[in-house]
Amino acid sequence: MSQELWTEVDQYIGGELAPEDPDLAAVLRANADAGMPAHDVSPTQGKLLQLLARIQGARAILEIGTLGGYSTVWLARALPVGGRLTTLEIDPARAEVARANLARCGLNDRVDVRVGPALDTLRTLKTEGAGPFDLVFIDADKPNNPHYLEWAVMLSRPFGIIIGDNVVRNGAVADSQSVDPNVLGVRTFLEAMGRHPRLTATAIQTVGVKGYDGFALAVVLPP
């Protein structure tokens, strides 16, 4: 198996089940023009997020890590009339690109882009009485993943869904001797998911245009 084959299969599946959308393609171009890293989810992964949100019947979604808003668009399109998505981005310049992308896609009326360190913004959301959220997507700095998880549980409704991206890291997550802060953050995140009394969770390995990685999926149990 090779990256070339993974990409070929992913592109085939995407072409059949998540064909190129002009607005989403424009989002990726705008992100590249703004010099952002290509850390967005793939089209098939974006479609998966959208389907999970629809299966959940999500009306309130929280995204931790906006970048240029590509995954935000996928998730926001799953919202029903009156639904709301709150997305957190630390970088003001990236947040402005995301806002422009959301406006281009006709979604700025249902998405609230919050700027600042996510841990600070999460405290603010709690103070404001935001939520409870039906779905939380965590895709930000990995060393803080364990902290994001705690906030996600606090801000989720019973039987809400928490999704964590990039949890396999090309297999490095299995290395107990790793000193990479991203790997350590993910390992602690998964360990916390496994022992949390209010979570039942699993993780799935993935291959495709984004290489070898995976995501974690948890359901929040009632207190």
Secondary structure as UniProt FT lines:
FT   HELIX           3..17
FT   HELIX           22..33
FT   TURN            34..35
FT   HELIX           43..56
FT   STRAND          60..64
FT   TURN            67..68
FT   HELIX           70..76
FT   TURN            77..78
FT   TURN            81..82
FT   STRAND          84..89
FT   HELIX           92..104
FT   TURN            105..106
FT   TURN            108..110
FT   STRAND          111..115
FT   HELIX           118..128
FT   STRAND          133..138
FT   HELIX           142..144
FT   HELIX           145..155
FT   STRAND          156..165
FT   HELIX           169..174
FT   TURN            176..177
FT   HELIX           181..195
FT   TURN            197..198
FT   STRAND          199..208
FT   TURN            209..210
FT   STRAND          211..220
//
